[in-house]
Each structure stands twice: as structure tokens, then as C-alpha cells.
Amino acid sequence: MDDTAFEISGVFDEKVADKLPIAALEDWLNQHFTLIQYGPGVQYIFVLFIVTPDSGDSLARDIMYDEEECLLQLSLRLPYQQVLNSAPDEVRFFMLESFLAAMESSDSELEIEGFDKEGFVSDVKMVLS
């Protein structure tokens, strides 16, 4: 990871490549949020969006936390058909919605000492409103 707190990438079918505003979303998160203000527990968040025909309409997610690196990793599946049939602005909304849903989940990997998850989620929602 470099100096940015948020890094976003994707695994996707070429038919939806132009619909995923990965760089724009990464820039937006890095411009609006400084993770250290939510405590030292999470210094980096890496999000991998998966949009492939075989992913179906499942919104499955995988969440991992590396305590040594203070790195939270989220792998989030987006529904392929919905992304394929949507404009990039709508897809950006799906991406943020999926990210927030993962952050709000009760997944045990999100019980991170020294990270104010509720404060972070609240601030993201406030900026979006």
C-alpha cells in the first residue's frame, strides 16, 4: 500500500469495465476521509469489487483484517446484470452502498480494537447526504 488510506480495485468482465468508477471512488474516499481520526486500528482499507457474469445476483462479501498491517480488506460482489444495465453514476451508488453495507455488518472481522467503525460509517453517510 502506498500513502493513501483507501485503495480500490476490481475483477470484472470487460463489458462492465467502463461502468465502474474505481479511480473516482478511490479519490473521493481519500479526499474526504482520514482513517487515523477513527483510531489507529485501521490505517488502510482495500476494497476489491467483483463484477463477473458468474457472480450472479449475489451480494456476497469477504472481510479480512490484518492486525499487523492495520489493513482492512473487503471483497465485494456486485450484481452483474444490474451493473451491465446501469449508468456509471448508478454503479458508483451501488459500490458505495455495498461498501457501507459491509462496514455496517456484524462480521467479527470488523470488531477491530482502536477503530471507531460506527463513527466512520456515520461520517460517510453524512457526506453522502
LOLUM-921716 format. One record per residue: y, z, x of N, C-alpha, C, CB in turn; residue in three letters. Coordinates in nm, 4 decimals. Glycine has a CB too. Example, Ala and Ser with C-alpha at 12.3 -4.5 7.8 and 13.67 -1.06 7.14 Angstrom:
BEGIN
-0.5690 0.7800 1.3190 -0.4500 0.7800 1.2300 -0.3300 0.7800 1.3200 -0.4473 0.9046 1.1308 ALA
-0.2250 0.7080 1.2850 -0.1060 0.7140 1.3670 0.0030 0.7870 1.2900 -0.0598 0.5725 1.4084 SER
***
This chain:
BEGIN
-0.1172 0.0000 0.0851 0.0000 0.0000 0.0000 0.1239 0.0000 0.0899 -0.0004 0.1228 -0.0969 MET
0.2256 -0.0672 0.0445 0.3493 -0.0678 0.1212 0.4435 0.0404 0.0675 0.4168 -0.2076 0.1155 ASP
0.5718 0.0211 0.0839 0.6680 0.1241 0.0461 0.6920 0.1367 -0.1044 0.7972 0.0968 0.1134 ASP
0.6413 0.0454 -0.1834 0.6631 0.0530 -0.3274 0.5631 0.1479 -0.3910 0.6528 -0.0860 -0.3913 THR
0.6076 0.2159 -0.4949 0.5215 0.3121 -0.5616 0.4232 0.2441 -0.6564 0.6054 0.4130 -0.6374 ALA
0.4644 0.1311 -0.7137 0.3796 0.0598 -0.8086 0.3386 -0.0741 -0.7500 0.4520 0.0401 -0.9433 PHE
0.2110 -0.1042 -0.7641 0.1619 -0.2357 -0.7246 0.0732 -0.2855 -0.8373 0.0842 -0.2309 -0.5875 GLU
0.0962 -0.4089 -0.8773 0.0204 -0.4670 -0.9876 -0.0419 -0.5968 -0.9410 0.1102 -0.4906 -1.1117 ILE
-0.1654 -0.6170 -0.9832 -0.2365 -0.7394 -0.9517 -0.3187 -0.7793 -1.0732 -0.3265 -0.7220 -0.8261 SER
-0.3895 -0.8892 -1.0624 -0.4690 -0.9327 -1.1758 -0.5879 -1.0161 -1.1364 -0.3847 -1.0091 -1.2700 GLY
-0.6862 -1.0126 -1.2225 -0.8009 -1.1018 -1.2170 -0.7965 -1.1742 -1.3503 -0.9400 -1.0242 -1.1927 VAL
-0.7724 -1.3056 -1.3441 -0.7519 -1.3762 -1.4700 -0.7953 -1.5216 -1.4608 -0.6064 -1.3683 -1.5113 PHE
-0.8212 -1.5767 -1.5765 -0.8555 -1.7163 -1.5908 -0.7288 -1.7990 -1.5709 -0.9204 -1.7442 -1.7293 ASP
-0.7430 -1.9166 -1.5105 -0.6250 -1.9993 -1.4825 -0.5482 -2.0386 -1.6083 -0.6666 -2.1242 -1.4085 GLU
-0.6135 -2.0404 -1.7231 -0.5448 -2.0769 -1.8481 -0.4400 -1.9749 -1.8899 -0.6456 -2.0931 -1.9595 LYS
-0.4523 -1.8524 -1.8430 -0.3550 -1.7486 -1.8810 -0.2646 -1.7079 -1.7653 -0.4277 -1.6261 -1.9336 VAL
-0.2795 -1.7712 -1.6501 -0.2046 -1.7313 -1.5301 -0.0537 -1.7304 -1.5524 -0.2379 -1.8243 -1.4153 ALA
-0.0008 -1.8320 -1.6193 0.1438 -1.8408 -1.6407 0.1957 -1.7432 -1.7455 0.1803 -1.9803 -1.6810 ASP
0.1069 -1.6777 -1.8160 0.1476 -1.5861 -1.9223 0.1591 -1.4414 -1.8751 0.0496 -1.5939 -2.0364 LYS
0.1091 -1.4138 -1.7549 0.1071 -1.2767 -1.7034 0.2262 -1.2518 -1.6108 -0.0249 -1.2492 -1.6288 LEU
0.3251 -1.1761 -1.6563 0.4423 -1.1475 -1.5734 0.4171 -1.0323 -1.4759 0.5619 -1.1147 -1.6619 PRO
0.3183 -1.0510 -1.3894 0.2753 -0.9441 -1.2988 0.3883 -0.8997 -1.2054 0.1550 -0.9906 -1.2162 ILE
0.4508 -0.9939 -1.1373 0.5576 -0.9580 -1.0425 0.6762 -0.8952 -1.1140 0.6038 -1.0815 -0.9644 ALA
0.7114 -0.9486 -1.2292 0.8258 -0.8948 -1.3042 0.7993 -0.7515 -1.3501 0.8567 -0.9840 -1.4259 ALA
0.6779 -0.7249 -1.3960 0.6443 -0.5899 -1.4409 0.6411 -0.4925 -1.3232 0.5088 -0.5898 -1.5135 LEU
0.5858 -0.5347 -1.2128 0.5836 -0.4513 -1.0923 0.7258 -0.4179 -1.0473 0.5072 -0.5224 -0.9787 GLU
0.8119 -0.5195 -1.0438 0.9513 -0.4972 -1.0047 1.0209 -0.4012 -1.1008 1.0272 -0.6304 -0.9995 ASP
0.9970 -0.4192 -1.2296 1.0597 -0.3343 -1.3309 1.0193 -0.1876 -1.3121 1.0211 -0.3824 -1.4722 TRP
0.8910 -0.1628 -1.2933 0.8440 -0.0255 -1.2731 0.9049 0.0344 -1.1461 0.6898 -0.0217 -1.2652 LEU
0.9078 -0.0431 -1.0384 0.9626 0.0073 -0.9123 1.1136 0.0308 -0.9197 0.9315 -0.0901 -0.7999 ASN
1.1830 -0.0443 -1.0013 1.3276 -0.0266 -1.0169 1.3627 0.0943 -1.1026 1.3887 -0.1511 -1.0777 GLN
1.2779 0.1241 -1.2007 1.3115 0.2277 -1.2982 1.2492 0.3649 -1.2729 1.2710 0.1819 -1.4318 HIS
1.1462 0.3707 -1.1890 1.0745 0.4977 -1.1743 1.0456 0.5313 -1.0279 0.9439 0.4929 -1.2524 PHE
1.0703 0.6555 -0.9936 1.0392 0.7093 -0.8623 0.9318 0.8155 -0.8840 1.1677 0.7686 -0.7904 THR
0.8117 0.7865 -0.8417 0.6990 0.8748 -0.8721 0.7149 1.0162 -0.8173 0.5732 0.8153 -0.8179 LEU
0.7818 1.0324 -0.7055 0.7939 1.1659 -0.6442 0.8662 1.2630 -0.7374 0.8690 1.1568 -0.5096 ILE
0.9484 1.2132 -0.8294 1.0174 1.3037 -0.9212 0.9219 1.3664 -1.0232 1.1284 1.2291 -0.9938 GLN
0.7986 1.3164 -1.0282 0.6973 1.3741 -1.1180 0.5983 1.4610 -1.0403 0.6216 1.2622 -1.1928 TYR
0.6315 1.4900 -0.9157 0.5485 1.5759 -0.8327 0.4799 1.4964 -0.7229 0.4450 1.6476 -0.9178 GLY
0.4262 1.5667 -0.6239 0.3653 1.4997 -0.5082 0.2231 1.4482 -0.5323 0.3636 1.5939 -0.3922 PRO
0.1649 1.4788 -0.6469 0.0242 1.4434 -0.6716 -0.0055 1.2953 -0.6751 -0.0190 1.5021 -0.7991 GLY
0.0898 1.2152 -0.7232 0.0723 1.0699 -0.7288 0.1913 1.0058 -0.6599 0.0585 1.0189 -0.8764 VAL
0.1628 0.9373 -0.5512 0.2691 0.8670 -0.4787 0.2618 0.7171 -0.4992 0.2616 0.8983 -0.3305 GLN
0.1450 0.6690 -0.5417 0.1245 0.5260 -0.5651 0.0417 0.5067 -0.6912 0.0552 0.4590 -0.4435 TYR
0.0767 0.4025 -0.7659 -0.0049 0.3614 -0.8797 -0.0350 0.2130 -0.8620 0.0678 0.3899 -1.0173 ILE
-0.1638 0.1806 -0.8593 -0.2092 0.0428 -0.8507 -0.2733 0.0070 -0.9842 -0.3092 0.0225 -0.7317 PHE
-0.2271 -0.1022 -1.0447 -0.2811 -0.1460 -1.1730 -0.3399 -0.2857 -1.1558 -0.1711 -0.1447 -1.2843 VAL
-0.4631 -0.3013 -1.1978 -0.5308 -0.4304 -1.1967 -0.5545 -0.4715 -1.3415 -0.6655 -0.4242 -1.1163 LEU
-0.4905 -0.5797 -1.3839 -0.5117 -0.6329 -1.5190 -0.6202 -0.7392 -1.5116 -0.3791 -0.6919 -1.5792 PHE
-0.7171 -0.7295 -1.6025 -0.8288 -0.8223 -1.6068 -0.8212 -0.8993 -1.7380 -0.9653 -0.7478 -1.5926 ILE
-0.8066 -1.0323 -1.7257 -0.7976 -1.1178 -1.8436 -0.8851 -1.2399 -1.8181 -0.6487 -1.1590 -1.8744 VAL
-1.0094 -1.2301 -1.8606 -1.1056 -1.3382 -1.8417 -1.1769 -1.3638 -1.9737 -1.2075 -1.3040 -1.7290 THR
-1.2262 -1.4868 -1.9925 -1.2944 -1.5173 -2.1189 -1.4110 -1.4236 -2.1475 -1.3442 -1.6598 -2.1173 PRO
-1.4808 -1.3794 -2.0436 -1.5960 -1.2911 -2.0644 -1.5551 -1.1462 -2.0913 -1.6872 -1.2962 -1.9433 ASP
-1.4249 -1.1162 -2.0834 -1.3815 -0.9782 -2.1115 -1.3754 -0.9517 -2.2607 -1.2446 -0.9509 -2.0486 SER
-1.3859 -1.0578 -2.3417 -1.3863 -1.0407 -2.4862 -1.2578 -0.9775 -2.5356 -1.5043 -0.9567 -2.5285 GLY
-1.2694 -0.9004 -2.6432 -1.1523 -0.8352 -2.7003 -1.1509 -0.6860 -2.6696 -1.1479 -0.8575 -2.8507 ASP
-1.2359 -0.6441 -2.5801 -1.2435 -0.5036 -2.5421 -1.1222 -0.4635 -2.4587 -1.3728 -0.4760 -2.4645 SER
-1.0706 -0.3459 -2.4855 -0.9597 -0.2933 -2.4067 -1.0108 -0.1856 -2.3115 -0.8487 -0.2367 -2.4987 LEU
-1.1267 -0.2109 -2.2517 -1.1882 -0.1141 -2.1612 -1.0977 -0.0894 -2.0412 -1.3267 -0.1632 -2.1148 ALA
-1.1101 0.0307 -1.9862 -1.0309 0.0641 -1.8681 -1.1151 0.1491 -1.7733 -0.9004 0.1388 -1.9079 ARG
-1.0747 0.1452 -1.6494 -1.1388 0.2255 -1.5470 -1.0259 0.2941 -1.4702 -1.2312 0.1380 -1.4520 ASP
-1.0374 0.4243 -1.4541 -0.9320 0.5021 -1.3891 -0.9933 0.5805 -1.2734 -0.8617 0.5982 -1.4907 ILE
-0.9303 0.5676 -1.1567 -0.9774 0.6406 -1.0387 -0.8573 0.7021 -0.9681 -1.0567 0.5469 -0.9420 MET
-0.8793 0.8199 -0.9115 -0.7738 0.8870 -0.8363 -0.8249 0.9208 -0.6977 -0.7256 1.0144 -0.9092 TYR
-0.7476 0.8837 -0.5968 -0.7798 0.9147 -0.4581 -0.6839 1.0243 -0.4136 -0.7693 0.7872 -0.3656 ASP
-0.7348 1.1462 -0.4058 -0.6505 1.2620 -0.3730 -0.5914 1.2521 -0.2324 -0.7315 1.3910 -0.3857 GLU
-0.6690 1.2021 -0.1390 -0.6217 1.1927 -0.0006 -0.5020 1.0970 0.0112 -0.7361 1.1458 0.0914 GLU
-0.5072 0.9869 -0.0609 -0.4000 0.8865 -0.0570 -0.2939 0.9103 -0.1648 -0.4591 0.7468 -0.0735 GLU
-0.3184 1.0051 -0.2554 -0.2298 1.0282 -0.3715 -0.2122 0.8982 -0.4490 -0.0906 1.0834 -0.3259 CYS
-0.3231 0.8267 -0.4664 -0.3243 0.6940 -0.5274 -0.4001 0.6973 -0.6596 -0.3874 0.5909 -0.4319 LEU
-0.3331 0.6529 -0.7648 -0.3948 0.6392 -0.8958 -0.4205 0.4912 -0.9181 -0.3048 0.6998 -1.0093 LEU
-0.5460 0.4567 -0.9465 -0.5843 0.3171 -0.9678 -0.6318 0.2977 -1.1107 -0.6942 0.2742 -0.8683 GLN
-0.5741 0.1986 -1.1762 -0.6103 0.1676 -1.3140 -0.6570 0.0229 -1.3214 -0.4907 0.1923 -1.4104 LEU
-0.7747 0.0008 -1.3752 -0.8233 -0.1343 -1.4035 -0.8229 -0.1485 -1.5544 -0.9677 -0.1605 -1.3423 SER
-0.7427 -0.2405 -1.6043 -0.7212 -0.2523 -1.7487 -0.7551 -0.3926 -1.7964 -0.5758 -0.2176 -1.7850 LEU
-0.8400 -0.3995 -1.8965 -0.8757 -0.5291 -1.9556 -0.7820 -0.5576 -2.0722 -1.0248 -0.5307 -2.0028 ARG
-0.7347 -0.6811 -2.0770 -0.6552 -0.7266 -2.1898 -0.7369 -0.8298 -2.2672 -0.5184 -0.7861 -2.1425 LEU
-0.7196 -0.8364 -2.3991 -0.7975 -0.9319 -2.4791 -0.7585 -1.0768 -2.4462 -0.7771 -0.9046 -2.6298 PRO
-0.8551 -1.1518 -2.4001 -0.8317 -1.2884 -2.3517 -0.7651 -1.3772 -2.4568 -0.9631 -1.3510 -2.3083 TYR
-0.8220 -1.3855 -2.5760 -0.7677 -1.4747 -2.6798 -0.6254 -1.4370 -2.7168 -0.8558 -1.4714 -2.8046 GLN
-0.5992 -1.3101 -2.7244 -0.4649 -1.2639 -2.7602 -0.3637 -1.3046 -2.6520 -0.4640 -1.1097 -2.7799 GLN
-0.4013 -1.2897 -2.5270 -0.3133 -1.3303 -2.4172 -0.2956 -1.4820 -2.4178 -0.3700 -1.2830 -2.2809 VAL
-0.4048 -1.5540 -2.4363 -0.4005 -1.7002 -2.4375 -0.3059 -1.7531 -2.5448 -0.5402 -1.7566 -2.4594 LEU
-0.3022 -1.6863 -2.6593 -0.2219 -1.7326 -2.7727 -0.0835 -1.6682 -2.7801 -0.2956 -1.7057 -2.9006 ASN
-0.0401 -1.6003 -2.6761 0.0866 -1.5281 -2.6792 0.1845 -1.5821 -2.5755 0.0631 -1.3797 -2.6559 SER
0.3116 -1.5558 -2.6016 0.4172 -1.5901 -2.5071 0.4219 -1.4839 -2.3971 0.5550 -1.6019 -2.5791 ALA
0.4759 -1.5174 -2.2794 0.4826 -1.4195 -2.1707 0.5505 -1.2874 -2.2081 0.5546 -1.4799 -2.0552 PRO
0.6551 -1.2904 -2.2894 0.7197 -1.1650 -2.3305 0.6261 -1.0766 -2.4115 0.8451 -1.1946 -2.4117 ASP
0.5437 -1.1395 -2.4961 0.4460 -1.0632 -2.5737 0.3382 -1.0055 -2.4819 0.3819 -1.1521 -2.6825 GLU
0.2977 -1.0831 -2.3835 0.1953 -1.0368 -2.2896 0.2487 -0.9196 -2.2078 0.1504 -1.1520 -2.1960 VAL
0.3745 -0.9257 -2.1688 0.4360 -0.8133 -2.0964 0.4269 -0.6865 -2.1805 0.5843 -0.8444 -2.0612 ARG
0.4523 -0.7005 -2.3102 0.4397 -0.5865 -2.4012 0.2951 -0.5367 -2.4047 0.4865 -0.6252 -2.5433 PHE
0.1963 -0.6272 -2.4130 0.0547 -0.5875 -2.4116 0.0214 -0.5120 -2.2842 -0.0366 -0.7107 -2.4250 PHE
0.0738 -0.5620 -2.1721 0.0463 -0.4990 -2.0431 0.1028 -0.3571 -2.0396 0.1056 -0.5830 -1.9283 MET
0.2268 -0.3404 -2.0831 0.2873 -0.2069 -2.0861 0.2159 -0.1153 -2.1836 0.4346 -0.2163 -2.1230 LEU
0.1787 -0.1697 -2.2988 0.1068 -0.0917 -2.3998 -0.0274 -0.0430 -2.3447 0.0847 -0.1757 -2.5274 GLU
-0.0984 -0.1304 -2.2765 -0.2270 -0.0952 -2.2170 -0.2096 0.0094 -2.1069 -0.2958 -0.2202 -2.1609 SER
-0.1063 -0.0080 -2.0241 -0.0761 0.0875 -1.9173 -0.0450 0.2256 -1.9761 0.0427 0.0375 -1.8319 PHE
0.0395 0.2294 -2.0782 0.0745 0.3575 -2.1402 -0.0460 0.4225 -2.2075 0.1862 0.3379 -2.2422 LEU
-0.1282 0.3429 -2.2750 -0.2480 0.3972 -2.3397 -0.3410 0.4597 -2.2363 -0.3220 0.2870 -2.4183 ALA
-0.3555 0.3947 -2.1222 -0.4397 0.4505 -2.0155 -0.3805 0.5802 -1.9631 -0.4561 0.3496 -1.9003 ALA
-0.2489 0.5816 -1.9412 -0.1833 0.7022 -1.8895 -0.1884 0.8174 -1.9890 -0.0386 0.6718 -1.8540 MET
-0.1902 0.7877 -2.1179 -0.1953 0.8915 -2.2207 -0.3368 0.9379 -2.2514 -0.1310 0.8416 -2.3468 GLU
-0.4356 0.8672 -2.1996 -0.5742 0.9024 -2.2302 -0.6085 1.0406 -2.1748 -0.6703 0.7969 -2.1730 SER
-0.7160 1.0926 -2.2233 -0.7609 1.2251 -2.1785 -0.8637 1.2125 -2.0667 -0.8206 1.3047 -2.2962 SER
-0.8670 1.1001 -1.9998 -0.9599 1.0776 -1.8896 -0.9438 1.1873 -1.7851 -0.9373 0.9385 -1.8262 ASP
-1.0547 1.2426 -1.7411 -1.0497 1.3540 -1.6459 -0.9847 1.3144 -1.5131 -1.1903 1.4065 -1.6202 SER
-0.9896 1.1855 -1.4782 -0.9256 1.1384 -1.3539 -0.7736 1.1554 -1.3589 -0.9605 0.9904 -1.3288 GLU
-0.7178 1.1711 -1.4795 -0.5727 1.1864 -1.4947 -0.5279 1.3319 -1.4901 -0.5278 1.1242 -1.6248 LEU
-0.6218 1.4231 -1.4740 -0.5879 1.5645 -1.4592 -0.5586 1.5891 -1.3117 -0.7039 1.6581 -1.5112 GLU
-0.4389 1.5477 -1.2726 -0.4009 1.5475 -1.1314 -0.3053 1.6620 -1.1034 -0.3367 1.4131 -1.0919 ILE
-0.3477 1.7507 -1.0142 -0.2617 1.8625 -0.9756 -0.1371 1.8083 -0.9059 -0.3378 1.9622 -0.8829 GLU
-0.0234 1.8568 -0.9490 0.1012 1.8148 -0.8861 0.1563 1.6838 -0.9391 0.0812 1.8031 -0.7399 GLY
0.1140 1.6422 -1.0591 0.1679 1.5210 -1.1209 0.1977 1.5491 -1.2669 0.0693 1.4017 -1.1069 PHE
0.3246 1.5323 -1.3048 0.3688 1.5530 -1.4428 0.3462 1.4251 -1.5221 0.5186 1.5952 -1.4480 ASP
0.2227 1.4055 -1.5640 0.1842 1.2855 -1.6374 0.2626 1.2728 -1.7674 0.0345 1.2869 -1.6665 LYS
0.2764 1.3830 -1.8394 0.3476 1.3796 -1.9680 0.4939 1.3406 -1.9480 0.3385 1.5167 -2.0385 GLU
0.5567 1.3947 -1.8448 0.6954 1.3600 -1.8149 0.7104 1.2136 -1.7795 0.7478 1.4456 -1.7017 GLY
0.6169 1.1612 -1.7001 0.6211 1.0210 -1.6610 0.6066 0.9313 -1.7831 0.5109 0.9902 -1.5588 PHE
0.5057 0.9578 -1.8666 0.4819 0.8768 -1.9851 0.6030 0.8828 -2.0778 0.3551 0.9240 -2.0585 VAL
0.6588 1.0015 -2.0953 0.7770 1.0186 -2.1798 0.8948 0.9363 -2.1272 0.8158 1.1670 -2.1879 SER
0.9157 0.9375 -1.9970 1.0252 0.8614 -1.9387 1.0050 0.7109 -1.9532 1.0409 0.8972 -1.7927 ASP
0.8814 0.6645 -1.9369 0.8540 0.5218 -1.9544 0.8847 0.4812 -2.0987 0.7062 0.4888 -1.9184 VAL
0.8409 0.5627 -2.1939 0.8672 0.5329 -2.3349 1.0174 0.5342 -2.3635 0.7949 0.6343 -2.4259 LYS
1.0896 0.6265 -2.3038 1.2322 0.6362 -2.3274 1.3038 0.5108 -2.2744 1.2887 0.7633 -2.2612 MET
1.2663 0.4647 -2.1575 1.3288 0.3449 -2.1008 1.2956 0.2217 -2.1869 1.2815 0.3231 -1.9542 VAL
1.1779 0.2195 -2.2447 1.1375 0.1066 -2.3271 1.2063 0.1041 -2.4635 0.9887 0.1090 -2.3460 LEU
1.2511 0.2193 -2.5101 1.3104 0.2235 -2.6445 1.4550 0.1832 -2.6472 1.2975 0.3599 -2.7019 SER
***
